[in-house]
Amino acid sequence: MHFARFDFGVGVLHDGRARHLPWESMSELLRHRRAAIRQAMEEPSSRWFPEAEVTLQAPIDGRMEVWAAGVTYERSLDARVEESTHTGALSTVYDRVYAADRPELFFKAAAWRVVTEGQPIMIRADAAASVPEPELAVVANCFGEPVGVTICDDMTARTIEGDNPLYLPQAKIYDGACGLARKVLPWWELPPEMRITMEIHRGGPAVFTGETSTARLRRTPEELLGWLFREQSFPDGVILSTGTGIVPPLDFTLAPGDEVTIAIEGVGVLRQRVEERGT
């Protein structure tokens, strides 16, 4: 079972069928406790219809935001140090974040900047190298309870961030820099660990493939949410992307026309074509 935002309202998806839930938007759904959301999803109903009759949207609307966590996998730590154009004190910035109690958390996107399947993921024209970051994203209600998970492509303008960590907002936040899959797996159906894979195709053949597992996450999603909700409120809920464990080599960059496919076991697939801003 999954839940999703439809072209009108929100609903449950199961075995090629769909039915509506008693809320008009994802943000309205996330104003309720997880127990109430689960009860509505599992309620017996005869009001099912073919899933093909609805158009699925990105699972974000209203005042919802996307945030992201960094340096949560050891591979991500290594890559961030490699990407930096300096050494010494700068590399210790990433070492400290990986080992510290407090995680790296940053704002990623407002609802209207998010793109989903059927819409292009974007690269910046002023970045010499850009890479996708496949991540498990947690959908949380306004109370900070995890309600479900989906797939996020946390795009990074690698050369911009590598020049200086203070450029992180420009490397991470721009139109079309956040891709979200349309379906959300309910939290109570989450397996203990999930395989994450990514393929990048360029005119047919794969130019990069990689995989990891959520078992390699240093911090749990609940821990990350706990930090995110400290001194901060999300009245319409929030989506928190939990970091990446798949990083292409330093000599790789996305190009317009590439196709990025991210799959998370049990959650689904996010497939998007790459375009460049301004083209």
C-alpha positions as CSV (number, residue, x, y, z in Angstrom):
1,M,0.0,0.0,0.0
2,H,1.1,3.6,-0.7
3,F,-0.5,7.0,-0.4
4,A,-0.2,9.9,-2.7
5,R,-1.5,13.3,-3.7
6,F,-3.9,13.1,-6.6
7,D,-4.8,15.8,-9.1
8,F,-7.6,16.4,-6.7
9,G,-7.3,15.4,-3.1
10,V,-5.2,12.6,-1.5
11,G,-5.7,8.9,-1.5
12,V,-4.5,5.3,-1.0
13,L,-3.0,3.2,-3.8
14,H,-3.1,-0.6,-3.6
15,D,-2.8,-3.4,-6.3
16,G,-3.6,-1.0,-9.2
17,R,-6.6,0.5,-7.4
18,A,-7.1,3.9,-5.7
19,R,-9.5,5.4,-3.2
20,H,-9.8,8.9,-1.7
21,L,-9.0,9.8,1.9
22,P,-11.0,12.4,3.8
23,W,-8.5,15.2,3.2
24,E,-8.2,17.6,0.3
25,S,-4.4,18.0,0.3
26,M,-1.2,16.4,1.6
27,S,-0.7,19.3,4.0
28,E,-4.2,18.8,5.5
29,L,-3.4,15.1,6.0
30,L,-0.2,15.9,7.8
31,R,-2.0,18.1,10.3
32,H,-3.3,14.9,11.9
33,R,-1.7,12.3,14.2
34,R,-0.1,9.3,12.6
35,A,-2.6,6.9,14.3
36,A,-5.6,8.8,12.8
37,I,-3.9,8.8,9.3
38,R,-3.2,5.0,9.6
39,Q,-6.8,4.4,10.7
40,A,-8.2,6.2,7.6
41,M,-5.9,4.4,5.3
42,E,-6.7,0.9,6.7
43,E,-10.4,1.5,7.0
44,P,-12.4,-1.1,5.0
45,S,-13.9,0.4,1.9
46,S,-15.7,-0.5,-1.3
47,R,-15.0,2.9,-2.9
48,W,-12.0,1.7,-4.9
49,F,-11.5,2.6,-8.6
50,P,-8.6,2.1,-11.1
51,E,-5.4,3.9,-10.3
52,A,-5.2,4.9,-13.9
53,E,-8.1,7.3,-13.4
54,V,-6.1,9.7,-11.3
55,T,-3.0,11.8,-12.1
56,L,-0.4,11.5,-9.3
57,Q,1.4,14.6,-8.2
58,A,4.5,15.3,-6.1
59,P,3.6,14.5,-2.4
60,I,4.0,18.1,-1.3
61,D,1.7,21.2,-1.3
62,G,0.6,24.2,0.8
63,R,3.2,25.4,3.4
64,M,5.2,22.1,3.3
65,E,8.9,22.3,2.9
66,V,11.7,19.9,2.0
67,W,14.8,19.8,4.3
68,A,17.8,17.5,3.9
69,A,20.5,16.0,6.0
70,G,24.1,15.8,5.0
71,V,27.1,13.5,5.8
72,T,24.9,10.7,7.2
73,Y,26.7,7.9,5.3
74,E,30.5,7.3,5.5
75,R,30.6,7.4,1.6
76,S,29.1,10.9,1.7
77,L,31.8,12.0,4.2
78,D,34.6,10.8,2.0
79,A,33.0,12.5,-1.1
80,R,32.5,15.8,0.6
81,V,36.2,15.9,1.6
82,E,37.3,14.9,-1.9
83,E,35.1,17.6,-3.5
84,S,36.7,20.4,-1.5
85,T,39.3,22.3,-3.3
86,H,41.2,23.0,0.0
87,T,42.6,20.8,2.7
88,G,43.3,20.9,6.4
89,A,40.7,22.9,8.4
90,L,38.1,22.7,5.6
91,S,38.1,18.9,5.5
92,T,37.6,18.7,9.2
93,V,34.3,20.5,8.8
94,Y,32.9,17.3,7.3
95,D,34.7,15.0,9.8
96,R,33.2,16.9,12.7
97,V,29.6,16.7,11.3
98,Y,29.8,13.0,10.7
99,A,31.0,12.3,14.3
100,A,29.0,15.0,16.1
101,D,25.8,14.6,18.0
102,R,24.2,17.4,16.0
103,P,23.6,16.5,12.4
104,E,23.9,18.8,9.3
105,L,20.4,19.9,8.4
106,F,19.6,22.4,5.6
107,F,16.6,23.8,3.8
108,K,16.2,22.2,0.4
109,A,13.0,23.3,-1.3
110,A,9.6,25.0,-1.0
111,A,6.7,23.0,-2.4
112,W,6.5,25.0,-5.7
113,R,10.2,24.2,-6.5
114,V,9.8,20.5,-6.3
115,V,9.7,18.4,-9.5
116,T,8.5,14.8,-9.9
117,E,8.3,12.0,-12.5
118,G,7.4,13.4,-15.9
119,Q,9.2,16.7,-15.1
120,P,12.9,17.4,-15.6
121,I,15.5,17.6,-12.8
122,M,17.7,20.6,-13.4
123,I,21.4,21.4,-13.3
124,R,22.8,24.9,-12.9
125,A,24.4,26.6,-15.9
126,D,27.0,28.2,-13.7
127,A,28.3,24.9,-12.2
128,A,31.0,23.0,-14.0
129,A,29.9,19.7,-12.3
130,S,26.6,18.6,-10.9
131,V,25.5,15.2,-9.5
132,P,22.3,13.6,-8.3
133,E,22.0,12.3,-4.7
134,P,19.6,9.4,-4.3
135,E,18.1,9.5,-0.8
136,L,15.3,8.1,1.4
137,A,13.0,10.9,2.3
138,V,10.8,10.9,5.4
139,V,7.3,12.4,5.3
140,A,6.5,13.8,8.8
141,N,3.3,15.3,10.2
142,C,3.2,18.6,12.1
143,F,3.8,16.7,15.4
144,G,7.2,15.4,14.1
145,E,5.9,11.9,13.7
146,P,7.2,10.0,10.6
147,V,4.1,9.0,8.5
148,G,5.8,7.6,5.4
149,V,8.8,7.5,3.2
150,T,9.4,8.4,-0.5
151,I,12.4,8.9,-2.8
152,C,14.3,12.2,-3.1
153,D,16.9,13.3,-5.7
154,D,18.9,16.0,-3.7
155,M,20.7,17.6,-6.6
156,T,24.1,19.2,-5.9
157,A,26.1,21.7,-7.9
158,R,29.3,20.0,-6.9
159,T,31.8,22.5,-7.9
160,I,30.0,25.4,-6.2
161,E,29.8,23.6,-2.9
162,G,33.4,22.4,-3.3
163,D,34.7,26.0,-3.6
164,N,33.4,26.9,-0.2
165,P,31.0,25.3,2.3
166,L,29.3,28.7,2.7
167,Y,28.1,28.3,-0.9
168,L,25.9,25.3,0.1
169,P,22.6,27.1,-0.4
170,Q,23.5,28.0,-4.0
171,A,24.7,24.5,-4.7
172,K,21.6,22.9,-3.2
173,I,18.7,25.4,-3.6
174,Y,17.5,26.4,-7.1
175,D,14.5,25.8,-9.3
176,G,14.1,22.1,-10.1
177,A,16.9,21.0,-7.8
178,C,14.7,18.7,-5.7
179,G,13.0,15.6,-7.2
180,L,10.4,13.6,-5.3
181,A,8.7,10.4,-6.2
182,R,4.9,10.5,-6.3
183,K,4.1,7.6,-4.1
184,V,4.7,7.4,-0.3
185,L,5.1,4.1,1.6
186,P,3.4,4.3,5.0
187,W,5.8,4.3,7.9
188,W,4.1,1.2,9.5
189,E,5.0,-0.8,6.4
190,L,8.7,0.1,6.4
191,P,11.1,-2.8,6.3
192,P,14.1,-2.8,8.6
193,E,16.4,-1.9,5.8
194,M,16.1,-1.0,2.1
195,R,18.4,-1.3,-0.9
196,I,18.9,2.0,-2.8
197,T,20.1,2.0,-6.4
198,M,20.8,4.6,-9.0
199,E,21.5,4.4,-12.7
200,I,22.4,7.3,-15.0
201,H,21.8,6.7,-18.7
202,R,23.2,8.8,-21.5
203,G,21.8,8.1,-24.9
204,G,21.2,4.4,-24.0
205,P,24.0,2.9,-22.0
206,A,24.5,3.5,-18.3
207,V,27.4,5.9,-17.5
208,F,27.1,5.4,-13.8
209,T,25.5,2.8,-11.5
210,G,25.7,2.6,-7.7
211,E,23.9,1.1,-4.7
212,T,23.8,1.3,-1.0
213,S,21.5,0.3,1.9
214,T,19.6,2.3,4.5
215,A,21.3,0.0,7.0
216,R,24.4,2.2,6.5
217,L,22.8,5.3,7.7
218,R,24.7,6.6,10.8
219,R,21.6,8.4,12.2
220,T,18.0,7.1,12.3
221,P,15.3,9.0,10.6
222,E,13.6,9.5,14.0
223,E,16.9,11.1,15.3
224,L,17.1,13.4,12.3
225,L,13.5,14.5,12.7
226,G,14.1,15.1,16.4
227,W,16.8,17.6,15.6
228,L,14.8,19.2,12.8
229,F,11.8,19.9,15.1
230,R,14.0,21.5,17.8
231,E,12.9,25.2,18.1
232,Q,11.1,24.9,14.7
233,S,7.5,24.2,13.7
234,F,6.1,22.8,10.5
235,P,2.3,23.4,10.6
236,D,1.7,21.6,7.3
237,G,4.2,18.8,7.9
238,V,7.6,18.5,6.3
239,I,9.7,16.1,4.1
240,L,13.2,15.4,5.4
241,S,15.7,13.7,3.0
242,T,18.1,11.6,5.0
243,G,21.4,11.9,3.0
244,T,23.1,9.9,0.3
245,G,25.4,6.9,0.3
246,I,25.9,6.8,-3.5
247,V,28.3,9.4,-5.0
248,P,29.6,9.4,-8.5
249,P,33.4,9.9,-9.0
250,L,34.9,13.4,-9.0
251,D,35.4,13.4,-12.8
252,F,31.7,12.8,-13.4
253,T,29.0,15.4,-14.1
254,L,25.5,15.2,-15.4
255,A,24.7,16.5,-18.9
256,P,21.4,17.7,-20.4
257,G,19.5,14.7,-21.8
258,D,20.8,12.2,-19.2
259,E,18.1,10.1,-17.5
260,V,18.5,9.5,-13.7
261,T,16.7,6.5,-12.3
262,I,16.6,6.0,-8.5
263,A,14.9,3.0,-6.9
264,I,14.4,2.2,-3.3
265,E,13.3,-1.3,-2.4
266,G,9.7,-1.4,-1.4
267,V,9.2,2.3,-1.9
268,G,9.3,2.7,-5.7
269,V,11.1,4.4,-8.5
270,L,11.9,8.0,-9.4
271,R,12.9,8.5,-13.1
272,Q,13.7,12.0,-14.5
273,R,15.4,13.5,-17.5
274,V,18.1,16.1,-16.9
275,E,17.9,19.6,-18.3
276,E,20.0,22.7,-17.8
277,R,18.6,26.0,-16.4
278,G,18.2,28.6,-19.1
279,T,18.1,26.1,-22.0
